[in-house]
Amino acid sequence: MKKTLSFSAVAVAFALAAPAWADVSLLNVSYDVMRDFYKDYNPAFQKAYKARTGETVTIQQSHGGSSKQALSVVNGLEADVITMNQASDIDLLADKGLVPANWQTRLANRSAPFTSVTVFIVRKGNPKGVRDWNDLVKPGVQVIIPNPKTTGNGRYTYLAAWGFSKTQPGGSDARARDYVARLFRNVPVLDAGGRAATTTFMQRQIGDVLVTFENEAEMIAREFGRGSFELVYPSATVLVEPPVSVVDKVVDKKGSRKVAEEYLKYLWSPEGQTIAAQNYLRPQDKAVAQKFNGQFPPVKTFTVEGVFGSWRAAMKTHFADGGVFDQIYTKK
């Protein structure tokens, strides 16, 4: 007499015989001016990962002001990876036990796959004659900067302005404080993020200068046309180092560590670095950087660590409640 396997037994047998492939979902919590980069990068990673492993990866994105995004993860948003524009935002996750304290050592280049610089966007013809940081404090010059309390874009601008003033001949913290206070008196509104500041400047036509990341200037050119503004590189500016990390507590809970780590490592691949350069992010890979050499003018830069000691020191002194920014900024 023949024995007949039940449907459930057949299903179990088939499952055991089938390849151990499974669809995986990742959430990348990022800052707002990186929308365009990840729109290009995600499909490239998905294609490469599927070709190598047979697995399909679904990637969801969340964008907003950098520090607000980090706080959302602290408050329960289950990000598999976090891709911020400053180390302090991932340090916040480390302080809450979501990532280890040594997160910055787990990938190359202190976990920053590319860099950028802070630049000026001015109206066509540069009617206010803005050439360097000192021009931003002239009477009648309106400067558009997102809120340094909640956005990395605004924070980098604040630190760049302070660092420029302090590193000039005769510079000091007292002189830098006075300069930054005068700069923010010329800021008519503090937007919630870098992309919101772009909207204020380009669509609402408020302000004479937008201070933003170099790669955001290319996004503006693509959306509004290259003849609608001019790009000004100051004589010195801060080096922007956007770091990335898996969120250990989340990936270990979800079982997504392997693909999350591969997702970040691929940022350093030739394809990932090329996509970065195509989105006007300065690649870390020297060979890729050489191919795009004409796209990135040489710029004199200083680092946050070099001027302020560390991101943690800068955050405590300048952006904590009651810190220097709160002391010097007068709400409009």
Secondary structure as GFF3:
##gff-version 3
##sequence-region A 1 332
A	DSSP	alpha_helix	7	17	.	.	.	ID=ss1
A	DSSP	beta_strand	24	31	.	.	.	ID=ss2
A	DSSP	three_ten_helix	32	34	.	.	.	ID=ss3
A	DSSP	alpha_helix	35	53	.	.	.	ID=ss4
A	DSSP	beta_strand	57	64	.	.	.	ID=ss5
A	DSSP	alpha_helix	66	74	.	.	.	ID=ss6
A	DSSP	beta_strand	81	83	.	.	.	ID=ss7
A	DSSP	alpha_helix	87	95	.	.	.	ID=ss8
A	DSSP	three_ten_helix	103	105	.	.	.	ID=ss9
A	DSSP	alpha_helix	108	111	.	.	.	ID=ss10
A	DSSP	beta_strand	114	123	.	.	.	ID=ss11
A	DSSP	three_ten_helix	133	137	.	.	.	ID=ss12
A	DSSP	beta_strand	143	146	.	.	.	ID=ss13
A	DSSP	alpha_helix	152	167	.	.	.	ID=ss14
A	DSSP	alpha_helix	173	185	.	.	.	ID=ss15
A	DSSP	beta_strand	190	191	.	.	.	ID=ss16
A	DSSP	alpha_helix	194	202	.	.	.	ID=ss17
A	DSSP	beta_strand	209	213	.	.	.	ID=ss18
A	DSSP	alpha_helix	214	224	.	.	.	ID=ss19
A	DSSP	three_ten_helix	226	228	.	.	.	ID=ss20
A	DSSP	beta_strand	229	232	.	.	.	ID=ss21
A	DSSP	beta_strand	237	240	.	.	.	ID=ss22
A	DSSP	beta_strand	244	246	.	.	.	ID=ss23
A	DSSP	alpha_helix	248	254	.	.	.	ID=ss24
A	DSSP	alpha_helix	257	265	.	.	.	ID=ss25
A	DSSP	three_ten_helix	266	268	.	.	.	ID=ss26
A	DSSP	alpha_helix	270	278	.	.	.	ID=ss27
A	DSSP	beta_strand	282	283	.	.	.	ID=ss28
A	DSSP	alpha_helix	286	291	.	.	.	ID=ss29
A	DSSP	three_ten_helix	293	295	.	.	.	ID=ss30
A	DSSP	beta_strand	301	302	.	.	.	ID=ss31
A	DSSP	alpha_helix	304	308	.	.	.	ID=ss32
A	DSSP	alpha_helix	311	314	.	.	.	ID=ss33
A	DSSP	pi_helix	315	319	.	.	.	ID=ss34
A	DSSP	alpha_helix	324	328	.	.	.	ID=ss35
###
